[in-house]
């Protein structure tokens, strides 16, 4: 990735990223000044900066951490984070009723001026309200990115929100450029990014870092990569940013035959940033229209469309069972060594490993 070279062109400045997770603590050394605490919509602002697991804060640092105080430096240190705290495994029983559902947070983020919505969480259940919120956010020109999920054997499994149309699914790779064994495969995989030996907060106390692994981190790094591109080209639409990520991804297989393990390949924003004459293609054509089941994004642009009614606070019941942070079950605590995004991200310079050219199935939904 050559992050230090990329930062000469773009640091993600001017791009806001909605991190929908377990909350984002804005007071870690690496995140001071990086979290827009006043921009979380009131309807879903309940304890948005009170991270009940440490997961959301870890994702925010991977995206936009500054590295101050020995903390993690993210891939897009010039970007800003808008925090959202949703009801996932680990939230206190006494707070469940007040904590927003993912659908409410997604819809609220869609009505904001955040360009990217990072969703590092996973559920095996379809939620019609969540799917509708995803479609609404896509219609507003948002780039929706989610981890593909983690399994013990990397088998195919339908997970959500990554399996919904209009969500860019990101798989995990290790330092040897192989798709991680735990990274779930399937027709919803679009890209791959580093997902092993990633530092993250060990728990909600935020006292120390642990080595972690999971597609949660992959999603965050891909979101940061998109922020670098969008910052350098603020007039591009979501279609053009997505196309740039796809076209420049590192792969050894044919572009028109995406792998069910790594999609179109490994994220390489450097290729876009290094070429001032890069052509992102048509603004009104969704590069994933076939997989998404239609060109909903045809008219998506940077100009906000009229806002929908404000999202209501989450109800007490869940529609499909508890969801979990996509990387939380894949943590391997113990190490306190820090990791800067440029380190693990260097592994994505070229395509390699797990280059399975398997025709992916059409998205469900």
Buried (B, 14 or more C-beta within 10 A) or exposed (E): BBBEEBBEBBBBBBBBBBBBBBBBBBEBBBBEEBBBBEBBBEBBBBBBBBBBBBBBBBBBBBBBBBBBEEBBBBBBBBBBBBBBBBBBBBBEEEBBEBBBBBBBBBBBBBBBEBBBBBBBBBBBBBBEBBBBBBBBBBBBBBBBBBBBBBBEEBEBBBBBBBBBBBBBBBBBBBEEBBBBBBBBBBBBBBBBBBBBBBBBBBBBEBEEBBBBBBBBBBBBBBBBBBBBBBBBBEEBBBBBBBBBBBBBBBBBBEEEEBBBBBBBBBBBBBBBBBEEEBEBBEBEBBBBBEBBBEBBBBEBBBEEBEEBEBBEBBEEEBBBEEBBBBBBBBBEEEBEEBBBBBBBBEBBBEBBBBBEEBEBEEBBB
